[in-house]
Amino acid sequence: MLKLSDSALLRDRAYVDGAWIAAHSGDTFAVTNPADGSLIIRVPAMGAAETRAAIEAADRAWGPWKARTAKERSAVLKRWFDLIMAAQNDLAVLMTAEQGKPLAEAKGEVAYGAAFVEWFAEEAKRVYGDVIPEHLPGRRIVVTKEPVGVVAAITPWNFPIAMITRKCAPALAAGCPVVVKPAEDTPLSALALAELAERAGFPPGIFNVITAGDPKAVGGELTANAKVRKLSFTGSTEVGKLLMAQCAATVKKLSLELGGNAPFIVFDDADLDAAVVGAMASKFRNTGQTCVCANRLLVQDGVYDAFAAKLAEAVGALKVGPGLEGDVQQGPLINEEAVLKVERHIADSVAKGARVVTGGQRHSLGGTFFQPTILADVTTAMAPSREETFGPVAPLFRFKTEEEAVRMANDTEFGLAAYFYSRDVGRVWRVSRALEYGIVGINEGIISTEVAPFGGMKESGLGREGSKYGIEDFLEVKYLCMGGI
Ligand code: ADP
């Protein structure tokens, strides 16, 4: 049994219209700990009917919520932020139990997730419109911004709190109610957030969490229901495309944070030690399971061997184990499917001539633990070149010129995050502009913060989250044309 100082944060009901409810059918599904496969608790397996009820509750609650002043909404968000931070330890234990990440990373995510709530509590008060100089005498042109309406949020398991707050905080700040469907692997963090939202004083219907073991029926209702005006989704490109198609019939606004295939380029003139630190942080955070994790390490000929040796030393020192245990740096992968993908990428690379520098196998701890791995001599013919590995595998590609590096980096349908290390100021400007990515880390491996816009180009998605841009995605622009003046 999980030891929480506030046991009410572990919920086994979904949260709809201010009430904690079971599925109509009474069905539940298991939430398990990926470190040992043990059952944590069972939660409701909901479907279309419960989802419709949540949407209707949200729609009813919308009018009074948007009618509040921005300062009033901001005050509720600030209380939510304070409650999340006060519960940081419990939320981290809950997250590590259901998701597997090391406890220190889970604590970091709680703070990172809470930071979006704080940021958008502040931004709520800065939703400004415009007055435009009129084009005809006797007219006035005014632009206002209004909340889009009921928002559906479908979120992944890799950041069980931050992916929810990054969507819901700007929506709530703007005046929109939300219906959240968290990933089936990690509903407990979402339910704990709902408990804290209730305590913070969000009115019934403003923040709803629907749990489902099979997401199709819930996703079907969220995308088909005309009362939902916007869908914000983070997850795989495949599911994102499906949801986008499903939203077409009702022309919903969309924010999509989809897959990446992040290049991490190390030029000859890089500070190699700094590049290793950045590569470790970018590649191995969350055991390689983030959409901005370095997926392809492109290393220039002249420093290839030196970089590989330094990286191997750092990877060899990583401590693997259950996330709740002390100083562990690498937890288990989320499930067996994730391990199979990692194994497939390694096998495909090795079959085509890549070399395992370190790791390459399942870890002796068993279950879904995997050895942190480095592959050398990886080429564009191999699986990691095309697909996101989403695991602790660092594939090293070799390049000769800057032009070649940029070409390789952009040779993908994805465009979320890219990284490069160089100390040549001209190259820094040239490569920054040439990379077709929404986020570029220059001599930095960790780029996420609530104050900057997060999002991708190409098939990595639509819209931006966080920063002053993040609230715009939840606002409609209205133009008032006044005559007879
Ligand atoms: P991952 O590969 O990271 O698990 P998914 O795209 O499968 O990514 O999952 C991200 C989120 O999308 C999860 O909440 C999942 O339940 C949800 N999801 C998956 N398939 C569907 C679907 N057909 N309709 C609605 N939501 C879905």
Boltz pocket constraint, residues with backbone or C-beta under 6 A from the ligand:
constraints:
  - pocket:
      binder: B
      contacts: [[A, 154], [A, 155], [A, 156], [A, 157], [A, 181], [A, 182], [A, 183], [A, 184], [A, 212], [A, 215], [A, 216], [A, 218], [A, 219], [A, 220], [A, 234], [A, 235], [A, 236], [A, 237], [A, 239], [A, 240], [A, 242], [A, 243]]
      max_distance: 6.0
